[in-house]
């Protein structure tokens, strides 16, 4: 019953990610100016959640499961860091991340997001929910960015919608549903290492992916959006600790 409940949480958040990414694509298709304006706030809020949850809750839980989880977190961070640099070198474009091209890159990123849901919810429902909030929120920005990159690559507006939906939206639930049967069989010791690796990935996504992009726009109140994300994460952590 617990496994079914865990799978249900994974399915809910993975599907929500796909829906919010789709909304981002639809928003920039209908109104580019509005989408780009709110996009910054989504990125900042998501960054606040994704930097807070790993450091205050997920990493301690991972270390409790496996004392070497901190090393796994470092490996996760370095994996993302080196992958990003390899992509920049191969493509010659600093704005690309998580893939060989913009489309493939974001597709891999979204697929990895799905796998992260499987790991975090398998480790703990509360960690899954907290990490999931940040991941779901940042999917709006992912949808906007994917559609914009496709347009800049010369893809027509209507065709770009379908490509963006598959790359940025549908790959997340696909990744979650593929990863869950594998992750659910892991022992607590191995799951601790997997969670540690995910912690490193989440910290990288927040500190080196979302925040630098948002900082480039310097929108009014963007700092408050970031602090709101941090505050929400801390509120949930403290509520859990007190409870």
Residue, then its C-alpha position, 0 to 999 in steps of 0.5 A: x500500500x505504501x508503494x502504491x501511495x509513493x507511486x501516486x505521489x510520483x505520478x501526481x508531481x510528474x504530471x503536474x510538471x508536464x502541465x505547468x511546462x505546457x502552460x509556459x509554452x502556451x503562455x509565450x505562444x500567446x503573449x511573449x512579453x507577459x511570459x518573459x516577465x513572470x518567467x523570472x519570478x518562477x525561476x527565482x521562487x523555484x531556485x529558493x526552494x531547490x537550494x533550501x530543501x537539499x541543504x536543510x532536509x534531503x542531505x541530512x536524510x541521505x547521510x542518515x541512510x548512508x554516511x557517504x551520501x555527502x560524497x555522492x552529492x559532490x559527485x552529482x554536482x560535479x556531474x552536472x558541472x562537467x556535463x554543462x561545460x562539455x556541452x558548451x565546448x561542443x556547441x559553442x553556446x553558453x546558454x545551452x544546458x543538459x544536452x548536445x543541442x538546446x532541444x536534446x539538452x532540455x529533453x534530457x533535463x526534463x527526463x532527469x527531473x522525472x527520475x528525481x521524483x522517483x528517488x526523492x519520493x522513494x526516500x521520503x514523501x516529505x522530501x519528495x513533496x518539498x523537492x517536487x514543489x521547486x521542480x514543478x514551479x521551474x517547469x513553467x520557465x523550462x517550457x518558456x525557454x524551450x519554445x523560445x530556443x526552438x523559435x530562435x533555431x528557425x522552427x515555425x511557431x506552430x511546430x515549435x509548440x509540439x516539439x516543445x511539448x514533447x521535449x519539455x513536458x512529456x519527458x518528465x513523466x516518462x522519466x519518472x515512470x521508467x525510473x520508479x520501478x528501478x528506484x523502488x527496489x533499492x535498499x536503504x543504503x543505496x537509496x541514501x547514495x542516490x538521494x545524495x547524488x540528487x541533492x548535488x543535482x538540485x543544488x547545481x540546478x538552483x545555484x548554477x542554472x536558475x539563479x544566473x538566468x534570473x539574475x540576468x533579467x534583474x526584474x523588480x521583486x525577483x529577490x523577494x520571489x527567491x526569498x519566498x521560495x526559501x521561506x516556504x521550504x524552511x516553513x515546511x522543514x520546521x513544521x516537519x521537525x516540530x511535528 
